[in-house]
Amino acid sequence: MIDESTTIHAPAGNIQGREKNDALLFAGIPYAQAPIDNLRFKAPQPLAPFNETFAALKFSPAAPQIPSGGMTDSAPVRWSEDCLYLNISAPKEILNTNDTGGRAVLVWIHGGGYTSGQGAIPWYNGTRFARNNDIVVVSINYRLGALGFADLTHLGDEFATSNINGTLDQIAALRWVHDNIAAFGGDPDRVTIAGESAGGFSVATLMACPSANGLFQQAIPQSGACHHTLPAAAARIATDHFLQPLGHSSPMELMAVSVDAILAAQNATTAHYGRGPGQVNELGTSVSPFYPVHGNTALPAAPLDALKAGASASVRVLTGSNKDETTLWSSGQTDQAKVERVAAGYQADHALEIYGRTRPDASHHDLLVALTTDHMFRIPAIRLAEVRQDAAPTFMYQFNWRSRAMDGALGATHSLEIPFAFDNLDQAGVDFFIGPGPTPQALADTMHKVWSDFIKTGEPGWPRYDLTTRATMMFDDDSVLVEDPDSAERLAWDGIR
């Protein structure tokens, strides 16, 4: 039965939501046609408006994926090729007949290395943004792995966008938001896109996409900046390996092959080319062979080059990284030889010498974490800020709060900042990453306010990042603004991309 009291009337049609935790939730709204049958490996196509009220009462399946087996991604996932859906959290006040709307909007893009994840993860619950800060929150799914990024362009014009479809899905979701978000109380001209890890890479990539111009005004790339896209030549090498176990090379055959077979071939290709931190493969990446490809109509240039040339110059940016990102993947014994191999893989032998001087008491493991964290996350965020000196302000942060889990071994690890920014310390799994002891709610209050203030006003509360002061907010139990933190280590990366 349709509940008219929680139904909104949008250009996409009538959409029924439900009250949850003193806010409104609209879950599993389709924003494009399902990429199955004759739409597999093709650009997303718009949907016709709903003929009947759409019941947005439960989350959709995720994009097809294989759990990575890591601490944050080991459970089975309900997935389907019919995966292009979004979720909206909104204040209950939007149902009032006298509500004027015009609220700031946050569009969250999930991480997962472009091969796993979904918008419905509890850490991304937007209720507190909606209920306490009058912000409309959208989370999205998009195609992942080979289904989103395998470069099949050589097989015919129908696959012309195959190597960038996951990004085009994100743009399609942003267009849907632009066209419909006013019905949910949001302002299409006050949109902030944000994401962490691959979601952060996605944010920076969208900033470089001409067709995304005007669909957002602000951006928050967390622990992911202007890298992790591939040139076409590298993507084609990965695709050739991907196609071998399938035994199919014609468009008709690829349309008919099962998703399970595609995931198995994707997994084999990732195992072949995937590397740990510091082990860059022949594709120029250390993690996945299925990334967005640049050098095409949708993404003409690598994101950093595009931003340097003026792309998204009017977009205000809040970016940063965590102090100990790569502890999440640290395993096995680390000795001096391993650290040196990693540095050589980065062409960063000089940087390793500097870190040895600035951290004289550090263990081999700690040196490896510092080196890989900076190479993969901190330095790319700095490079993004550096090329935007003549653009709208960019603000820099670093998350330094150390997890107490595993006897403190995780430190300020990858993704730990997310529940603080969303004020979701009470969500499932967060307590494991925080560890024993008092809940650090004061820091969550601080960070959630910063994110909310930036989303609503474009100001996080500290000066922009410039090449003179390099002002960086250090989030911890006692958060402080620091100028040019770890400057000697930052300078050690000059000339290395």
N, C-alpha and C positions, 0 to 999 in steps of 0.2 A: 504494500500500500504506500502511495506517495504521501510524504509529509510536506504539505505546502508551506508550513511554517519555517522549514529549513531549506527551501528551494529558491534558488536565484535564477534570474532571467538574463542570459548572456547571448551575445551574437551566435555562439556555438549551439545555443538551445537552452532549454531549461535543465538545471542540474541540481539534484537533491544532495545535501550533505547531512551531517549529524553533529550534535553537540558532544564535545569530549573535553573534559578537564576545563570547563568554563570557557571554551573557545569553540570555533567551528572547524570541522575537518571535512574536506571534500577529497576522497581517496580514489585513485584509479580512474582519472579522467583521460580518455584518449585524445592526443593532440595531433595525430597523423594516422594514415591508414596502416594497418598491420603489415609489416614487411615480410609477408609470406607469399607463397606461390610465385606469381610473376613479378613481385616487387622485391624479392630477395636480391641483395647486392646492388640495389638501385636507390636513387635519392628518395627521401620521404615525400609522400604526396598528401595534400590537404584532405581533411574530412568534410563531408557535407554536414550542415547543421542537423542536430538530433531531431527526429520527427516526434519523438515522445520524450518525456522527462527522463534524463539519464540518472540512475541511482548510483551516486559516487560514494558508496558505503564501505567498500573494502579495497585494500591495496591490490594492485595488479601483479602478475608475475614479473620477475626480473628478466633482463635480457639473458639469452643462453650463455652459460658459463660453467667453468669447472672450479670449485673451491680450491684455493691455493694450498690449503693444508697448514697455513700459518696460524699464529695465535688469534688473529682478527678475522680469519676467513677460512674456517674449516668445516662449518656445518653445511649440510645439503641445502640447496636453494631451489625454490619453486620457480621455474623459468619457462619461457615460451618465446617463440619468434614474434608472437603478438605481444610486444613489450613497450610500445611507444605511448607511455602514459605519464601523467604528472599528478601530484598531490598538492592541495592547497590548505594551509591553516590560516584562519582569518578571525578577527575579533567578532564577537557576537553582535556588536553594535551595527554591523553592516545590514542586519535584517530590519533595523528601524526604518520606517518610511521617511523620516526626516534626516537620515544619515547623509552627509555631504561627500563621503568618500575621500579621494585624493591622498590616500596613505602611501607611504614609502613601501616598496616591494623588494623582497630578497628572493632571488632565484638560486637555489643550491644545486650544484653539480657534484655527484658523488665521485669518490675516488675508487681505487682498486686496480691500478696499473693498466687501465683500458681493457681489462679482461674479466673483472669481477665487480660486484657491488650492485647497489640499487638505491633508489631514492627513499625507500620505506624503512631504512635502518633506524632503529630507535634513537641513536645518538643525534640524528638529524631532525628530530621532532621539533617543529617550529612553534609549539603551543606557547612557550613563554615569550617569544618575540611578539606573538599575536595578542596574547592576553595582557601582558604587562607593559608592552611598548607600542601597541597600536600599529604593528607592522604586519603586512600580508606576506606569508612565506610560501614559496613554491619549491618543491623538490621534483626532480625529473629522472626518468630512465632514458637510456640511449643505447644504440647497438654497440656491442663490444667485440674485441678480438677480431677474428677473420671476417665475421659477418658485418662488422662495422668498418674495417680498415684494410682488408686484403686487397692488394693492387691487381685487379683483374682487367684493367683498362685495355690491355692488349687483346682481349677476347672480343671486343666489339663496342660500338657506341652505347649499347644499353648498359654497359658497366663503366661508363665514363666517370662516375663519381664513387666507384667502389672503394677507393682508398681514402675517402674523406667522409663517408656516409655517417659515421658516428657523430662527427662534428656538425654535419648538416641536420641531423636529428636535433641536436641542441639548438641550432638556429631555428628550426621549425617550432620547437617548444617556446622559444623566445617570441616568435611571431604570434603564436597562440596567446601567450601572455599579453603581448602588446594589444591584441585585438579584443581580449575578453576580460582582462584583470579589473577593469573599472566596475564590472558587475559584482566583483568580490570586495569592493571597497578600495582597490588599489589605483594608483596613478601610473599609466603606462610611460610617463615621462620622468618617473622617479624610481627606476629599476636598478638595483645593484645585483650583479652576478657574482657568485662566490663558489669556492670549492677547495678541496684539500687533496694533495697528492695529484693523481691523474685529474681530479676535479680542478685543482689549481693550474695544472698544465692546460686544461681545457679553457679556463678563464683567459689565460694569456693568449691561447690560440684564437679564441673568439675575438679578442682585441685586434687581431691581425687579419680578420676575415672581412672583406668589403661588404658582403651581404648581411653582416650583423650590425653595420653602422646604424645608429639611432635606436637600436633595440634595448640598449642599456646605457646608463649614464655614469655608473660607478662599478668598481671591480675589487674583489678581495681574493687574490690568489694566495692560498695558505700552503706552505711547504710544497711549492710547485710553481715555477716561473716559466721563462721563455726558452724552453728546450723540450726534448722528447717529441719532436716531429722528425720525419724521415724524408730525405730526397727520394725521388722516384726510382733511381737506380738501386738504392739499398732496399726499398720496398719490393721491387721486382725480384731480387734475389731471395727474399723471404717467401714471396708468393710461389716461386718455382719449387721451393722445398715443400711448402704447404700442399701444393697440388699433387705431388708424387704419390703419397699413400692413397689419395682419393681415386686415382686412375681415371679421372674425368677432366676433360679440357674444353669441352664445348659448352656454350651457355645453357643449352637444354639439359645436359647431364648435370651441371652444377645446380640447376634449379630443382632437380629431382632428388639429389643426394640427401640423406638424412642429416638432421642437425647433430645427432650423436657422432656421425662420421666426420662432420666438419669440426666438431670440438676435439675429437681425437687427433685429427691432422693438425689442428691448431696447437694442441698440447705437445705433439711431437716436434713441431717447428720451434715452439718456445723453448723446449728442452734443448734443442740443438743450438739455438742462437742465444738463449737467455744466459745471463752472467750475473754474478754477485756484484756488489759495489766494488768498483775499481777494476773490473775485468771487462773492458770495452771490447765488443766483438767487431767483426768486419762490417757490420751494418752501422757502426758508430753509436750503438746504444748498449747499455749494460743490463737491461731488464727484459724488454719485450720486443719482438719483431713486428708487432701490430700496433703501430702508432699512426696518427694522422700524417698524411703525406703533403708536403708543401711543393710549390711549383706548378700549381693548377689554378683554375679560375676561382675556386672557392678560397684557396689559401695560396696566393701568388708567391709569397716569400716566407722564409723562416720567421717565426714570430719576433725574435729580437731584432732582426733586420727591418721588419715592417714597422715596429715601434720606433726604431731609430730614424726611419724615414718619415715619421709623423702620424702613423696609424693610431687611432683612438687618442689623439692629442687632447681632446676635451674631456676625457674620462678621468675621474679622480680615482686613485688607487690606494688601497691599504694592503701591504704585503709583508711577508716575513717567514720565519722558519723556527724550528725547535732546536734547542742546543745540542741534543744527542739523538738526532733523527734515526740513525742507522743501527742503534742498539736493537731495534725491532727485528733485524735480520742477522745479528751477530751470532755466530755459532762456531764451535770448534776452537782449536788452539791457534793463537796468534803469536808469531815470532817476528823478529826483525826482518827476516827474508820475505815474509808475507807482506809486511808493511811496505817494504821497498818495491815489491812487485806491483802493489796497488799504485804507489806513487809513479812508477814507471808507466803504468797503463794510462795514467792521467797526464803524462809528460810533466809531472810535478815534482821532480826530484829536488829542485830548489825549495819548493814549498815544504817538503818533508824536513829539510835541514832547518828551516825557520821554526817549524812546529817543535822540533827537538830542542831548540833554544828557548822558546816561549813556554814549553811544558817540560822542564827538565826532570820532573818526578813522575811523569806519566808512564803508565805501562804500555806495552806494545798494543794491547787491545784498545786502550784509551786513545792512543795516537791514531789508530786505524779508524775509530769512530769519529774523531775530530776531522780527519782528512776527508773521509767519505761524506760526512754530513755537510762539510763546507762545499765540496765539489758538487754534490747532487742537489743541495737545497739553499744554503746561505748565500753562496756566491752568485748563483743565478738570480736570486731575488735582488741582490745588490746591482747586478748588471741591468736588470729591468729598470730599477730606479735611476741608474746613471744615465741611461739613454733618454730619459723623460725629463731632463732638466728644463727644457723649454716648453713642456706640456703642462697640463693641469697637475696639481700637487700629487705627489706620491708620499705615503707615510710608511715608515718601517717599524716593525716590532721583532722581538725575539722572545720565545717562550722558554723560560729557564726553570720552571718548577719541576723538581725531581720526584718522580714516582717512588713510592716506598715499597712497591711490589718487588718480589724476587730479591729481597735484601738490597734494594736500591739499584740493581743492575741495569734497569731500563733507563734511569735518569729521565731527562725531558725528551722522551722518545717520540717517534713518528705517530701522528694522529692524536696524541694525548691532549692537545689544545682544543679539540673539537667540542667535547662536552662542557668545557669551561666557556667557550664562546657562545654556545647555545643555552647555557645554564641548565644542563642536563646531567648533573652529577648523580642523579637518582635513577638513571636509566640502566637497563640490564647490561652487565659486563663492565661498566665504568669502575665499579668498586675494585675489580680485579686489577685494573691498570693503575688505580690510585694507590692501592695497597693499604695496609693496616694503619690505624691512627685516626685523628680527627678529620672530618670532611673539610676540605679546603674551600668552603663556600664563599669566604670573603674574596678570594681570587676569582671565582666564577662570577660573583657580583660585579667585580671590577671589569673583567673582560667582556661580559655580556653587555654592560653599559657602554663600553667603548664601541663594540660592534653595532649596537643599536644607534648610538649617536652618529657614527659614520654613515650608516644606512639612511638615517633620517636627515642629516645635515651636511654630510661630506667632511666633517671634522671629527677626528678621533680624540682630540684633546692635547696634542703636542705638535711641535713645528714639523713642517714638511722635510723630507730628506733632500739635502743639497750636498754638493761636493765639498763644501767648506766644513760644515758641522757634522754631517752624516748622523743626524739625530735618530736614535733608535730607542723605542720603549722596551725595557726589559721586564717582562711579566714574571712575577714571583710572589712569594708571600709579602714581600715589600717591593712593589713595582717602582722602578726608577728610570728616568730618562738618561741615556748615556750617549756621549758624542763619540763617534767613530770607534765602536768597541772592537777589540782584538785587531787593531789596525795593522800590526806587523803581519799577521796571518792573512788579512785581506790583501795587502800589497803583494804577498807572495804569489797570488794567483794572476797578477797582471800579465796579460798576453796569452792566457790560457782560457779557452772557451769550452 
